[in-house]
Structures are given as structure tokens and as C-alpha cells.
Amino acid sequence: MKIQNYLLVLFLLYALVACSSINVVTDYDPTQDFSKYKTYRWARVKEVNTKDVLNKNSFLRKRVQAAVDTVLYQKGFEKLREGDPDFVIFIHAGVQPRMNVYHHGPYYYSPWWGPYGGYTSVSYYEQGTLVIDIVDNKEKELSWRGLGSGTVKRFSDPEALQEEINYTVGKILEDFPPNKN
């Protein structure tokens, strides 16, 4: 049973955040003053769901954290190892099976069905989702959430996987902090 769990986690390592076409959705608390955010820390082990895919796979979690750290550093935020930061980052991930059904209508020409036939084709894929939550450390409330999802693909090369994670995290954090004009 341990081997099956290991293989599942290994599969998720190569598949989870590897989305070539990513859909991003963000939301935030409009009453929050994001200009006060300067420092952050990562959620501690006792603060996270230990059953989350990222917390079951330290390799993948570290890759995502490194990508988030890089983006936040480029935006001028400082990661604190000690002390009281302005916000805390939580990350979550999952994979869901999906199905596409295509109906090729009566005017579709196919050598098998002819010009008046039609047929339906079905394809299966997996959708990976990465969620990045920003929690105000003083208020202990969610202030911003970014969610990226897309079709999962596998990587045999760790560098290519990291590049895809960097791209995904960059797209998710593109609008953090929100520009409230």
C-alpha cells in the first residue's frame, strides 16, 4: 500500500501544477489596505491541512514555495524567518478527473459517417488546481486568494517542471497586491 501511495504522490509531483494553459481567478477583501503589506511568512506545519497534496509531497511544495518567494521578492516583499509578518501564505493543490464530450453535428463530413452523419467523441483529462491564499496576520482573515487551474501534463525533467511552476505561480500572483483604483 505504501508503494501505491508513493506512486500516487510521485504522479502528482509531475502532474499537479503543470498546466500549459492556465486559467486564473483572483479575489480579495476590498476593505483591506494592501499598501501596509511589506513582510510575510509561510504557514507553519500546524496551521496547514496535512492531507493536502502539497503537504504530502515536500518536493512539489518546496518548488511552489520557491516560485512564490521569487515573485514576491521581485514585487518588493520580504520573507521573515522570525518576528511578526504582515501576512501569511497558505498554498493548496488538487487534481480532478474531467471529461470533454464533443458532438460533431449532422453537417460534419467524415469518411466513416458521410456528410449527414454525426458522431460524438469523448476525451478524458485531469485538471490541476493551485490555490495561493494571503492571510492578514493581524486580523487572521483571508485578504487575497489566487487560483490557477489547467490541464495537467507530466514532466520527466525537474527543470521543466520548475519552469512550469514558475510560470503558473507568476500568472496567479500577477495581480497581487490588487490595484484598487
N, C-alpha and C positions, 0 to 999 in steps of 0.2 A: 504494500500500500504506500509506503514511503517513496518508492520509485515512481509510482503513478503521480503522487503529489509533486515530486521533484520535476517530472516531465511536464506537468501542467504549468508549474511556475516557470520553467525554462521556456516553454512555448509562449507564455505571456510576456516573458522578458523580451523575446524577439518580436512580439506582435503588438503589445499593448498600445504604445503611444505612436507607433509607426504609421502615421496617416499621411498619405501623399496629398490628398485633397481634404483640407481640414475646414470644418465649419466651426466658427467661433461665436459664442454668445457671452456677453458680459452684462452684469447688473451691479448696482451699487446703492448705498443709502444716500439719498440726495441731501440729507441733513448733515452728513459727515464733512468735516473740514480736512481734506486730504493734504492741504499745504503744511499741516503740522507733522506729517509723517516724514521722518528722517532715518530712523533706525528700525531694524526688525530682528527677529529670531525665528528659528524653525520650531514647530510644535514639538514638545517633548514626548517621549515614548508613552508616558502615562496619559497623555492628552489625546492620543490618536486611536482609531479603531484598528486593533491588531489583526482583524480579519480582512482588511483592505488589501487588494492585490499588491500595492506598492510596499506595504509594510511586511508582506510575506517574502518580498524579493528585494534584498538590500542592494543588489547591483543596479536594478532599474530605479529604485528610489534615489540612490546617490546620483545617477545620471540626470534625473529630473531636477534634483536639488541643485546640482552644479549649473544646469542651464538657467534655472530661476535666479541663482546667485549672480550669474554673469549679466543677465538682463537688468536686474535691479541695480547692480554696481554701475552699469552704463547709464542708468537713469539717476544716479547720484545717491542711492540709498546705501546705508552702512549696516552690515550684519554684525550684531553683538554676540559675543560668546558669554558675557556676563552682564549683569545690570538689568535695567528695566527698559525694554524697547518700546517704540511707539505702536508697532503691530506685530502680529504673529502669523506665520504662514502655515496653512494646512494643505496637503495635497491628497487627492483621492483618485483612484482609477478603476476602470472596469472594462469588460469585454462582453458584448451581447451578440448572439447569432441573429442574422437578419436574412430576409428573403425578398428578392425582386421578382415580380411577375410581369411579363411583357406579353401583350396581346397584339399580334400582327393581324390587322383587320382584313376585311374582305377584298380590299383593293391592293393588297400586298402581293407581289408576284414572287412565287417560289417555284423552283423547278420540281419540287415534290408535290406541292399543292395546286399549282397553276395560278392563274390570275384572280380567281374568285374564291379560292380557299382562304383560310386563315388558320393561324395556329397560335398557341400560347407556349412561351418558354419561361422557365423558372431558373433562377440562379440563386445560390446561397453565398453569403459572405459574413464576415464578422465586423462589427463596429466597435472601435476602441474609443474610450472617453477619458479625458484627463480634466480634473477639476482643480483649480487653484483658488483657495479661499484666503482672504485677508481679513483677519480679526483684529479689531481695535483692542489693544492690550489694556487700556484703562477701563473702557466700558464693557469689555468681554463680550462684544457683539460683532457679528459679521458686518463688515463695512463694504466689501467688494468681493465679487465672485466672477471668475472667468472659466468658461467651459469650452473645451475643444474636442470635437469628435470627427471621426472619419473612418474610412475603410482600412482595416488592419492589413499590413503586409509583413512578411518575415524578412529578417536580416541574418546573414551569416557572418557579417563583418561588424565588429563592435564600433568601429569609427563611423560607418554609415548609419548605424543605429543612433549614435550620439548626434550626428548631424541632423537627423530627422527629429530627434527630441528637441534639439536646439531650435529648429525651425518652428516646431509646434508650440513650444513654450514662448518663443518670441511673438508668434501670432496671438496667443492668448493674452499676453501681458502688453500688447501693443497699446491698448487704451487704459493702462494703469500708470499713474492715477488718472481718474476721469477728468476731462476738461469740462468744467461746469461754467459755460459762458452765460 
